[in-house]
Structures are given as structure tokens and as C-alpha cells.
């Protein structure tokens, strides 16, 4: 091997090492960059009028697919593809966030003497089970919409009898693709979702 060829290979190898080092530093910097963290708002008191009750209600942790059971804010650019916003996250994983919103919204109605997350209170009179089917922004043509869908089942705790079940779906258009606008659309859609679900639950929860 000539000296010139040996030197060229050495310089090429050093160049690869430098690129690898830059890539590693970039990855570390990206990983250490804090993501903007967002929460959603529960229904305030009085939005869904209800007479004060004496029953206890337990809110089970919602079920969801692995793609939705995350603190990432999910975007669906195509029918079969899911991605996440690179610069933002939810304050909790999605299922925990929805559970907390249900607990707080139902507490604010005054319909129940106690509303608690699964395993955090005395034996309940009712258990609310939720299957979260969609909780993402979707690209439809040139438009972006937030989609929230779920099915809920109210069980009597003493014997497991289904008292009632319902399906709920809400979409809200996003005026532009900025993170703040997308999160605001999630909040609007969740308010609609909670309002319909809580009204259904108040109607079907007995005395």
C-alpha cells in the first residue's frame, strides 16, 4: 500500500469518527431537551347539573392500544400510520389522563358521594370501565382534526351486572398544525366528550 493511499484511508477513518461523534452529541442534546408538557381540563362544577347522591363510583383505568397508551401526543398522517409530536407530551400517559379527567369531572357534578380511581377508595356501588378507541389528531386530505372515541360501561359492583353502556365520538378541526393549536383542539374535543359521557352517566347511575 502506498503512503498516499494509507494517508487517505486514515483521514477517511477520522472523518467517520468525527461524524459519529457529532451524531452522538446531537442525540444526547435532543434527549436532554425538555419537551413542552400539556394537560387537559376537566368539566367545572355546574356544567352537568345533578342532584347530590350517596353512591360511590370507581373509575377503572381505561384500556387502549399500545400506540395510544403513552404520554406522546399522537398524530395519524395516514390510515395505518401513527407518529407523535416531537416537541410535546401529555402530563400523564393517555389512559391515566382520561381516568383523572373522568374522576374530576364526575366529582364536580356532585352526583356521587365519592368518585375515586381504581383501588383508591372503599368498595364502590358502581364501576365505570372505559375503552379508549381513538385519541389522536388525524390528517384528512388537507385538513387536520382531533378525534376522540370511546366506549363506556357502567357496572354494579356487587354482582357485576351491566347497568348501561354507551359509545362516544367527537372531532374538532385544527386551524393550523402548530402544537398549541393541536392541544387546544384536544381540549375542546375532550370537553365535548366528557360532557356527553357525564350526562349519560348521571342519567343511568340510579339514586
Secondary structure, 3 states (H helix, E strand, C coil): CCHHHHHHHHHHHHHHHHHHHHHHHHHHHHHHCCCEEECCCCCCCCCCCCCCCCCEEEECCCECCCCCCCCEEEEEEECCEEEEEEEEEECCCHHHHHHHHHHHHHHHHCCCCEEEECCCCCCCCEEEEEEEEEEEEEEECCEEEEEEEEEEEEEECCCCCEEEEEEEEEEEEECCCCHHHHHHHHHHHHHHHHHHHHHHHHHHCCC
